[in-house]
Amino acid sequence: MSEMSTVWSNTMRAIIGATFFAVALTAMASPADAQGTCQRLWVERNSIYKAAGYCFNTPRGVRYFGNAGCSYDNVRDVPLSDSDRSRIAQIVAQERSIGCN
């Protein structure tokens, strides 16, 4: 391999490595970003339940949504459409993947 090829090869490796590192850093959320994402996911998921008449049992749920007009104490009894159930499953998977409480 010529000296020019070696320089070119090393330069390309450095560029690819730096690009990979930058992409990896961008993909990693800070704890504050993850917390904000967890909060948004929690609100979206529980908004679906609230709209369907769920009565919240946790202090956090009652504080945020209240229980005015609720009809269902058990989350399993809440009548949800297939699309609502699907979206909730997606949200739960997202919450698990980023380590939400």
Chimera marker file (.cmm) of the C-alpha trace (Angstrom):
<marker_set name="trace">
<marker id="1" x="0.000" y="0.000" z="0.000" r="1" g="1" b="0" radius="0.5"/>
<marker id="2" x="1.387" y="3.386" z="-0.927" r="1" g="1" b="0" radius="0.5"/>
<marker id="3" x="1.920" y="6.130" z="1.602" r="1" g="1" b="0" radius="0.5"/>
<marker id="4" x="-0.935" y="8.137" z="0.036" r="1" g="1" b="0" radius="0.5"/>
<marker id="5" x="-3.295" y="5.144" z="0.301" r="1" g="1" b="0" radius="0.5"/>
<marker id="6" x="-2.347" y="4.665" z="3.939" r="1" g="1" b="0" radius="0.5"/>
<marker id="7" x="-2.989" y="8.337" z="4.721" r="1" g="1" b="0" radius="0.5"/>
<marker id="8" x="-6.308" y="8.203" z="2.852" r="1" g="1" b="0" radius="0.5"/>
<marker id="9" x="-7.332" y="4.992" z="4.633" r="1" g="1" b="0" radius="0.5"/>
<marker id="10" x="-6.440" y="6.388" z="8.069" r="1" g="1" b="0" radius="0.5"/>
<marker id="11" x="-8.270" y="9.640" z="7.301" r="1" g="1" b="0" radius="0.5"/>
<marker id="12" x="-11.400" y="7.759" z="6.255" r="1" g="1" b="0" radius="0.5"/>
<marker id="13" x="-11.265" y="5.606" z="9.403" r="1" g="1" b="0" radius="0.5"/>
<marker id="14" x="-10.997" y="8.752" z="11.523" r="1" g="1" b="0" radius="0.5"/>
<marker id="15" x="-13.923" y="10.396" z="9.729" r="1" g="1" b="0" radius="0.5"/>
<marker id="16" x="-16.098" y="7.290" z="10.021" r="1" g="1" b="0" radius="0.5"/>
<marker id="17" x="-15.162" y="6.885" z="13.685" r="1" g="1" b="0" radius="0.5"/>
<marker id="18" x="-15.926" y="10.527" z="14.470" r="1" g="1" b="0" radius="0.5"/>
<marker id="19" x="-19.239" y="10.319" z="12.625" r="1" g="1" b="0" radius="0.5"/>
<marker id="20" x="-20.225" y="7.170" z="14.508" r="1" g="1" b="0" radius="0.5"/>
<marker id="21" x="-19.291" y="8.801" z="17.821" r="1" g="1" b="0" radius="0.5"/>
<marker id="22" x="-21.339" y="11.924" z="17.017" r="1" g="1" b="0" radius="0.5"/>
<marker id="23" x="-24.375" y="9.848" z="16.044" r="1" g="1" b="0" radius="0.5"/>
<marker id="24" x="-24.063" y="7.759" z="19.210" r="1" g="1" b="0" radius="0.5"/>
<marker id="25" x="-23.885" y="10.877" z="21.400" r="1" g="1" b="0" radius="0.5"/>
<marker id="26" x="-26.924" y="12.357" z="19.681" r="1" g="1" b="0" radius="0.5"/>
<marker id="27" x="-28.901" y="9.160" z="20.201" r="1" g="1" b="0" radius="0.5"/>
<marker id="28" x="-28.119" y="9.067" z="23.915" r="1" g="1" b="0" radius="0.5"/>
<marker id="29" x="-30.585" y="11.131" z="25.892" r="1" g="1" b="0" radius="0.5"/>
<marker id="30" x="-29.494" y="12.987" z="28.979" r="1" g="1" b="0" radius="0.5"/>
<marker id="31" x="-31.280" y="12.080" z="32.219" r="1" g="1" b="0" radius="0.5"/>
<marker id="32" x="-33.283" y="15.308" z="31.956" r="1" g="1" b="0" radius="0.5"/>
<marker id="33" x="-34.298" y="14.485" z="28.364" r="1" g="1" b="0" radius="0.5"/>
<marker id="34" x="-35.295" y="10.959" z="29.376" r="1" g="1" b="0" radius="0.5"/>
<marker id="35" x="-37.298" y="12.304" z="32.326" r="1" g="1" b="0" radius="0.5"/>
<marker id="36" x="-39.149" y="14.721" z="30.038" r="1" g="1" b="0" radius="0.5"/>
<marker id="37" x="-39.829" y="11.943" z="27.563" r="1" g="1" b="0" radius="0.5"/>
<marker id="38" x="-41.071" y="9.682" z="30.343" r="1" g="1" b="0" radius="0.5"/>
<marker id="39" x="-43.419" y="12.409" z="31.539" r="1" g="1" b="0" radius="0.5"/>
<marker id="40" x="-44.801" y="12.978" z="28.030" r="1" g="1" b="0" radius="0.5"/>
<marker id="41" x="-45.330" y="9.252" z="27.510" r="1" g="1" b="0" radius="0.5"/>
<marker id="42" x="-47.005" y="8.909" z="30.922" r="1" g="1" b="0" radius="0.5"/>
<marker id="43" x="-49.374" y="11.789" z="30.130" r="1" g="1" b="0" radius="0.5"/>
<marker id="44" x="-50.213" y="10.426" z="26.672" r="1" g="1" b="0" radius="0.5"/>
<marker id="45" x="-50.866" y="6.907" z="27.987" r="1" g="1" b="0" radius="0.5"/>
<marker id="46" x="-52.979" y="8.054" z="30.905" r="1" g="1" b="0" radius="0.5"/>
<marker id="47" x="-54.865" y="10.610" z="28.800" r="1" g="1" b="0" radius="0.5"/>
<marker id="48" x="-56.217" y="7.674" z="26.802" r="1" g="1" b="0" radius="0.5"/>
<marker id="49" x="-57.420" y="6.027" z="30.005" r="1" g="1" b="0" radius="0.5"/>
<marker id="50" x="-58.864" y="9.315" z="31.335" r="1" g="1" b="0" radius="0.5"/>
<marker id="51" x="-60.825" y="9.888" z="28.111" r="1" g="1" b="0" radius="0.5"/>
<marker id="52" x="-62.300" y="6.393" z="28.465" r="1" g="1" b="0" radius="0.5"/>
<marker id="53" x="-63.453" y="6.994" z="32.053" r="1" g="1" b="0" radius="0.5"/>
<marker id="54" x="-60.730" y="5.463" z="34.204" r="1" g="1" b="0" radius="0.5"/>
<marker id="55" x="-60.644" y="6.406" z="37.913" r="1" g="1" b="0" radius="0.5"/>
<marker id="56" x="-57.030" y="6.932" z="38.901" r="1" g="1" b="0" radius="0.5"/>
<marker id="57" x="-55.761" y="5.235" z="42.045" r="1" g="1" b="0" radius="0.5"/>
<marker id="58" x="-52.273" y="6.673" z="42.383" r="1" g="1" b="0" radius="0.5"/>
<marker id="59" x="-51.675" y="10.070" z="43.963" r="1" g="1" b="0" radius="0.5"/>
<marker id="60" x="-49.831" y="11.160" z="40.809" r="1" g="1" b="0" radius="0.5"/>
<marker id="61" x="-52.726" y="10.173" z="38.534" r="1" g="1" b="0" radius="0.5"/>
<marker id="62" x="-55.367" y="11.785" z="40.754" r="1" g="1" b="0" radius="0.5"/>
<marker id="63" x="-53.278" y="14.965" z="41.095" r="1" g="1" b="0" radius="0.5"/>
<marker id="64" x="-52.688" y="15.279" z="37.358" r="1" g="1" b="0" radius="0.5"/>
<marker id="65" x="-56.027" y="14.085" z="35.927" r="1" g="1" b="0" radius="0.5"/>
<marker id="66" x="-58.495" y="14.110" z="38.801" r="1" g="1" b="0" radius="0.5"/>
<marker id="67" x="-61.341" y="11.635" z="38.952" r="1" g="1" b="0" radius="0.5"/>
<marker id="68" x="-64.301" y="13.804" z="38.002" r="1" g="1" b="0" radius="0.5"/>
<marker id="69" x="-66.649" y="11.861" z="35.758" r="1" g="1" b="0" radius="0.5"/>
<marker id="70" x="-64.733" y="8.609" z="36.030" r="1" g="1" b="0" radius="0.5"/>
<marker id="71" x="-66.530" y="5.267" z="35.828" r="1" g="1" b="0" radius="0.5"/>
<marker id="72" x="-63.960" y="2.450" z="35.969" r="1" g="1" b="0" radius="0.5"/>
<marker id="73" x="-61.845" y="1.622" z="39.011" r="1" g="1" b="0" radius="0.5"/>
<marker id="74" x="-60.089" y="-1.312" z="37.362" r="1" g="1" b="0" radius="0.5"/>
<marker id="75" x="-57.922" y="-0.509" z="34.347" r="1" g="1" b="0" radius="0.5"/>
<marker id="76" x="-58.935" y="-3.870" z="32.805" r="1" g="1" b="0" radius="0.5"/>
<marker id="77" x="-62.572" y="-2.765" z="32.730" r="1" g="1" b="0" radius="0.5"/>
<marker id="78" x="-61.904" y="0.426" z="30.749" r="1" g="1" b="0" radius="0.5"/>
<marker id="79" x="-63.478" y="0.122" z="27.288" r="1" g="1" b="0" radius="0.5"/>
<marker id="80" x="-60.724" y="0.899" z="24.793" r="1" g="1" b="0" radius="0.5"/>
<marker id="81" x="-60.635" y="0.647" z="21.021" r="1" g="1" b="0" radius="0.5"/>
<marker id="82" x="-58.107" y="-1.609" z="19.337" r="1" g="1" b="0" radius="0.5"/>
<marker id="83" x="-56.162" y="1.460" z="18.229" r="1" g="1" b="0" radius="0.5"/>
<marker id="84" x="-56.091" y="2.799" z="21.812" r="1" g="1" b="0" radius="0.5"/>
<marker id="85" x="-54.867" y="-0.560" z="23.107" r="1" g="1" b="0" radius="0.5"/>
<marker id="86" x="-52.228" y="-0.671" z="20.389" r="1" g="1" b="0" radius="0.5"/>
<marker id="87" x="-51.010" y="2.849" z="21.167" r="1" g="1" b="0" radius="0.5"/>
<marker id="88" x="-50.873" y="2.077" z="24.895" r="1" g="1" b="0" radius="0.5"/>
<marker id="89" x="-48.784" y="-1.029" z="24.151" r="1" g="1" b="0" radius="0.5"/>
<marker id="90" x="-46.415" y="1.093" z="22.031" r="1" g="1" b="0" radius="0.5"/>
<marker id="91" x="-46.101" y="3.674" z="24.801" r="1" g="1" b="0" radius="0.5"/>
<marker id="92" x="-45.432" y="1.009" z="27.444" r="1" g="1" b="0" radius="0.5"/>
<marker id="93" x="-42.714" y="-0.474" z="25.216" r="1" g="1" b="0" radius="0.5"/>
<marker id="94" x="-41.142" y="2.973" z="24.800" r="1" g="1" b="0" radius="0.5"/>
<marker id="95" x="-41.301" y="3.602" z="28.535" r="1" g="1" b="0" radius="0.5"/>
<marker id="96" x="-39.571" y="0.293" z="29.232" r="1" g="1" b="0" radius="0.5"/>
<marker id="97" x="-36.916" y="0.850" z="26.580" r="1" g="1" b="0" radius="0.5"/>
<marker id="98" x="-35.796" y="4.156" z="28.112" r="1" g="1" b="0" radius="0.5"/>
<marker id="99" x="-36.226" y="3.034" z="31.715" r="1" g="1" b="0" radius="0.5"/>
<marker id="100" x="-39.187" y="5.084" z="32.821" r="1" g="1" b="0" radius="0.5"/>
<marker id="101" x="-40.527" y="4.413" z="36.337" r="1" g="1" b="0" radius="0.5"/>
<link id1="1" id2="2" r="1" g="1" b="0" radius="0.2"/>
<link id1="2" id2="3" r="1" g="1" b="0" radius="0.2"/>
<link id1="3" id2="4" r="1" g="1" b="0" radius="0.2"/>
<link id1="4" id2="5" r="1" g="1" b="0" radius="0.2"/>
<link id1="5" id2="6" r="1" g="1" b="0" radius="0.2"/>
<link id1="6" id2="7" r="1" g="1" b="0" radius="0.2"/>
<link id1="7" id2="8" r="1" g="1" b="0" radius="0.2"/>
<link id1="8" id2="9" r="1" g="1" b="0" radius="0.2"/>
<link id1="9" id2="10" r="1" g="1" b="0" radius="0.2"/>
<link id1="10" id2="11" r="1" g="1" b="0" radius="0.2"/>
<link id1="11" id2="12" r="1" g="1" b="0" radius="0.2"/>
<link id1="12" id2="13" r="1" g="1" b="0" radius="0.2"/>
<link id1="13" id2="14" r="1" g="1" b="0" radius="0.2"/>
<link id1="14" id2="15" r="1" g="1" b="0" radius="0.2"/>
<link id1="15" id2="16" r="1" g="1" b="0" radius="0.2"/>
<link id1="16" id2="17" r="1" g="1" b="0" radius="0.2"/>
<link id1="17" id2="18" r="1" g="1" b="0" radius="0.2"/>
<link id1="18" id2="19" r="1" g="1" b="0" radius="0.2"/>
<link id1="19" id2="20" r="1" g="1" b="0" radius="0.2"/>
<link id1="20" id2="21" r="1" g="1" b="0" radius="0.2"/>
<link id1="21" id2="22" r="1" g="1" b="0" radius="0.2"/>
<link id1="22" id2="23" r="1" g="1" b="0" radius="0.2"/>
<link id1="23" id2="24" r="1" g="1" b="0" radius="0.2"/>
<link id1="24" id2="25" r="1" g="1" b="0" radius="0.2"/>
<link id1="25" id2="26" r="1" g="1" b="0" radius="0.2"/>
<link id1="26" id2="27" r="1" g="1" b="0" radius="0.2"/>
<link id1="27" id2="28" r="1" g="1" b="0" radius="0.2"/>
<link id1="28" id2="29" r="1" g="1" b="0" radius="0.2"/>
<link id1="29" id2="30" r="1" g="1" b="0" radius="0.2"/>
<link id1="30" id2="31" r="1" g="1" b="0" radius="0.2"/>
<link id1="31" id2="32" r="1" g="1" b="0" radius="0.2"/>
<link id1="32" id2="33" r="1" g="1" b="0" radius="0.2"/>
<link id1="33" id2="34" r="1" g="1" b="0" radius="0.2"/>
<link id1="34" id2="35" r="1" g="1" b="0" radius="0.2"/>
<link id1="35" id2="36" r="1" g="1" b="0" radius="0.2"/>
<link id1="36" id2="37" r="1" g="1" b="0" radius="0.2"/>
<link id1="37" id2="38" r="1" g="1" b="0" radius="0.2"/>
<link id1="38" id2="39" r="1" g="1" b="0" radius="0.2"/>
<link id1="39" id2="40" r="1" g="1" b="0" radius="0.2"/>
<link id1="40" id2="41" r="1" g="1" b="0" radius="0.2"/>
<link id1="41" id2="42" r="1" g="1" b="0" radius="0.2"/>
<link id1="42" id2="43" r="1" g="1" b="0" radius="0.2"/>
<link id1="43" id2="44" r="1" g="1" b="0" radius="0.2"/>
<link id1="44" id2="45" r="1" g="1" b="0" radius="0.2"/>
<link id1="45" id2="46" r="1" g="1" b="0" radius="0.2"/>
<link id1="46" id2="47" r="1" g="1" b="0" radius="0.2"/>
<link id1="47" id2="48" r="1" g="1" b="0" radius="0.2"/>
<link id1="48" id2="49" r="1" g="1" b="0" radius="0.2"/>
<link id1="49" id2="50" r="1" g="1" b="0" radius="0.2"/>
<link id1="50" id2="51" r="1" g="1" b="0" radius="0.2"/>
<link id1="51" id2="52" r="1" g="1" b="0" radius="0.2"/>
<link id1="52" id2="53" r="1" g="1" b="0" radius="0.2"/>
<link id1="53" id2="54" r="1" g="1" b="0" radius="0.2"/>
<link id1="54" id2="55" r="1" g="1" b="0" radius="0.2"/>
<link id1="55" id2="56" r="1" g="1" b="0" radius="0.2"/>
<link id1="56" id2="57" r="1" g="1" b="0" radius="0.2"/>
<link id1="57" id2="58" r="1" g="1" b="0" radius="0.2"/>
<link id1="58" id2="59" r="1" g="1" b="0" radius="0.2"/>
<link id1="59" id2="60" r="1" g="1" b="0" radius="0.2"/>
<link id1="60" id2="61" r="1" g="1" b="0" radius="0.2"/>
<link id1="61" id2="62" r="1" g="1" b="0" radius="0.2"/>
<link id1="62" id2="63" r="1" g="1" b="0" radius="0.2"/>
<link id1="63" id2="64" r="1" g="1" b="0" radius="0.2"/>
<link id1="64" id2="65" r="1" g="1" b="0" radius="0.2"/>
<link id1="65" id2="66" r="1" g="1" b="0" radius="0.2"/>
<link id1="66" id2="67" r="1" g="1" b="0" radius="0.2"/>
<link id1="67" id2="68" r="1" g="1" b="0" radius="0.2"/>
<link id1="68" id2="69" r="1" g="1" b="0" radius="0.2"/>
<link id1="69" id2="70" r="1" g="1" b="0" radius="0.2"/>
<link id1="70" id2="71" r="1" g="1" b="0" radius="0.2"/>
<link id1="71" id2="72" r="1" g="1" b="0" radius="0.2"/>
<link id1="72" id2="73" r="1" g="1" b="0" radius="0.2"/>
<link id1="73" id2="74" r="1" g="1" b="0" radius="0.2"/>
<link id1="74" id2="75" r="1" g="1" b="0" radius="0.2"/>
<link id1="75" id2="76" r="1" g="1" b="0" radius="0.2"/>
<link id1="76" id2="77" r="1" g="1" b="0" radius="0.2"/>
<link id1="77" id2="78" r="1" g="1" b="0" radius="0.2"/>
<link id1="78" id2="79" r="1" g="1" b="0" radius="0.2"/>
<link id1="79" id2="80" r="1" g="1" b="0" radius="0.2"/>
<link id1="80" id2="81" r="1" g="1" b="0" radius="0.2"/>
<link id1="81" id2="82" r="1" g="1" b="0" radius="0.2"/>
<link id1="82" id2="83" r="1" g="1" b="0" radius="0.2"/>
<link id1="83" id2="84" r="1" g="1" b="0" radius="0.2"/>
<link id1="84" id2="85" r="1" g="1" b="0" radius="0.2"/>
<link id1="85" id2="86" r="1" g="1" b="0" radius="0.2"/>
<link id1="86" id2="87" r="1" g="1" b="0" radius="0.2"/>
<link id1="87" id2="88" r="1" g="1" b="0" radius="0.2"/>
<link id1="88" id2="89" r="1" g="1" b="0" radius="0.2"/>
<link id1="89" id2="90" r="1" g="1" b="0" radius="0.2"/>
<link id1="90" id2="91" r="1" g="1" b="0" radius="0.2"/>
<link id1="91" id2="92" r="1" g="1" b="0" radius="0.2"/>
<link id1="92" id2="93" r="1" g="1" b="0" radius="0.2"/>
<link id1="93" id2="94" r="1" g="1" b="0" radius="0.2"/>
<link id1="94" id2="95" r="1" g="1" b="0" radius="0.2"/>
<link id1="95" id2="96" r="1" g="1" b="0" radius="0.2"/>
<link id1="96" id2="97" r="1" g="1" b="0" radius="0.2"/>
<link id1="97" id2="98" r="1" g="1" b="0" radius="0.2"/>
<link id1="98" id2="99" r="1" g="1" b="0" radius="0.2"/>
<link id1="99" id2="100" r="1" g="1" b="0" radius="0.2"/>
<link id1="100" id2="101" r="1" g="1" b="0" radius="0.2"/>
</marker_set>
